[in-house]
Amino acid sequence: MHPRLDMQKAAPAAFKAVLGLENYVQSSGLARSEIHLIKLRASIINGCAFCVDMHIKESRHDGLSEQWSNMMSVWRESPVYSARERALLGWVDAVTNLAGTGAPDADFEALKANFSETEIANITVAIGAINVWNRLAVGFRFQHPIDKPRAAA
């Protein structure tokens, strides 16, 4: 697989606009773990290898467990996540898969039971932002780095 184009070079103003949205998300007051959860789950759903690689590494760097990251693709079957995280995961699934889900009332009600209206708005913007990044990365074939193998002990 080869990159299709360099968006920063091809459309610097568009890239800057997307980066502006990202900067808003980062300063929105959402907890780092919640941002990681949103980004990783949406990236898994969207099949974005570049973003999955990045967000797993970032979440581990910020102290989230390997199990927390690894179980994200099967979150409904895992007790690893708190009620608040589960509500957030349900909303990420609903909004990322919008055409198929229609953002069900049940998912919104679970979110509303755990987050304020301001948090819900910021969460939904964060979901939209990572979905934009995923579409750019998959569409333009962003390549994730290959980690150097560890030497055998």
Salt bridges, closest charged atoms under 4 A:
GLU22 OE2 - LYS39 NZ 2.38
GLU34 OE2 - ARG84 NE 2.88
ASP53 OD2 - LYS57 NZ 2.97
GLU58 OE1 - HIS55 ND1 3.24
ASP62 OD2 - ARG32 NH2 3.07
ASP62 OD2 - HIS36 NE2 2.67
ASP62 OD1 - HIS61 ND1 3.48
ASP93 OD1 - ARG41 NE 2.67
ASP93 OD2 - ARG76 NH2 3.57
GLU109 OE2 - LYS112 NZ 3.67
GLU119 OE2 - ARG84 NH2 3.35
ASP147 OD1 - LYS57 NZ 2.74
